[in-house]
Amino acid sequence: MFQHLYGDVYYWTERHGQPETTYDWNSCAIRIDRANVFALVDPLPLTDAEIRQIEEIGTPTHILLTCNWHLREGE
């Protein structure tokens, strides 16, 4: 579920991983208005409802990956 954390920081949690190691992972969305940036950090798959919530905030301008195996939904 996509949730507001603080200021212009949001997050969502999804089950992710192989069946034997599946557990909840987090992704973030950060908006920086003065720089015209709205970044998704290590984005996990989003539901249609979560996509609509993000679109209400703005159009993502950047996708940031903290490590190479976090490609996930970054494409």
Contacts in CASP RR format, 6 or more apart in sequence:
PFRMAT RR
TARGET T0000
AUTHOR 0000-0000-0000
METHOD contacts of the structure
MODEL  1
MFQHLYGDVYYWTERHGQPETTYDWNSCAIRIDRANVFALVDPLPLTDAE
IRQIEEIGTPTHILLTCNWHLREGE
1 12 0 8 1.000
1 13 0 8 1.000
1 50 0 8 1.000
2 10 0 8 1.000
2 11 0 8 1.000
2 12 0 8 1.000
2 29 0 8 1.000
2 46 0 8 1.000
2 49 0 8 1.000
2 50 0 8 1.000
2 53 0 8 1.000
2 54 0 8 1.000
3 10 0 8 1.000
3 11 0 8 1.000
3 12 0 8 1.000
4 10 0 8 1.000
5 11 0 8 1.000
5 28 0 8 1.000
8 30 0 8 1.000
8 31 0 8 1.000
8 32 0 8 1.000
8 33 0 8 1.000
9 28 0 8 1.000
9 29 0 8 1.000
9 30 0 8 1.000
9 31 0 8 1.000
10 28 0 8 1.000
10 29 0 8 1.000
10 30 0 8 1.000
10 54 0 8 1.000
10 57 0 8 1.000
11 26 0 8 1.000
11 27 0 8 1.000
11 28 0 8 1.000
11 29 0 8 1.000
12 26 0 8 1.000
12 27 0 8 1.000
12 29 0 8 1.000
12 44 0 8 1.000
12 46 0 8 1.000
12 50 0 8 1.000
13 24 0 8 1.000
13 25 0 8 1.000
13 26 0 8 1.000
13 27 0 8 1.000
13 44 0 8 1.000
14 24 0 8 1.000
14 25 0 8 1.000
14 27 0 8 1.000
14 44 0 8 1.000
14 45 0 8 1.000
15 22 0 8 1.000
15 23 0 8 1.000
15 24 0 8 1.000
15 25 0 8 1.000
16 22 0 8 1.000
16 23 0 8 1.000
16 24 0 8 1.000
16 25 0 8 1.000
16 44 0 8 1.000
16 72 0 8 1.000
17 23 0 8 1.000
17 25 0 8 1.000
25 42 0 8 1.000
25 44 0 8 1.000
26 42 0 8 1.000
26 44 0 8 1.000
27 40 0 8 1.000
27 41 0 8 1.000
27 42 0 8 1.000
27 43 0 8 1.000
27 44 0 8 1.000
28 40 0 8 1.000
28 41 0 8 1.000
28 42 0 8 1.000
29 38 0 8 1.000
29 39 0 8 1.000
29 40 0 8 1.000
29 41 0 8 1.000
29 54 0 8 1.000
29 57 0 8 1.000
29 60 0 8 1.000
30 37 0 8 1.000
30 38 0 8 1.000
30 39 0 8 1.000
30 41 0 8 1.000
31 37 0 8 1.000
31 38 0 8 1.000
31 39 0 8 1.000
31 57 0 8 1.000
31 58 0 8 1.000
32 38 0 8 1.000
32 39 0 8 1.000
36 61 0 8 1.000
37 61 0 8 1.000
37 62 0 8 1.000
38 57 0 8 1.000
38 58 0 8 1.000
38 59 0 8 1.000
38 60 0 8 1.000
38 61 0 8 1.000
38 62 0 8 1.000
39 60 0 8 1.000
39 61 0 8 1.000
39 62 0 8 1.000
39 63 0 8 1.000
39 64 0 8 1.000
40 54 0 8 1.000
40 60 0 8 1.000
40 62 0 8 1.000
40 63 0 8 1.000
40 64 0 8 1.000
40 74 0 8 1.000
41 64 0 8 1.000
41 65 0 8 1.000
41 66 0 8 1.000
42 64 0 8 1.000
42 65 0 8 1.000
42 66 0 8 1.000
42 70 0 8 1.000
42 72 0 8 1.000
43 63 0 8 1.000
43 72 0 8 1.000
43 73 0 8 1.000
43 74 0 8 1.000
44 72 0 8 1.000
44 73 0 8 1.000
45 72 0 8 1.000
45 73 0 8 1.000
46 54 0 8 1.000
46 73 0 8 1.000
54 60 0 8 1.000
63 74 0 8 1.000
65 71 0 8 1.000
65 74 0 8 1.000
END
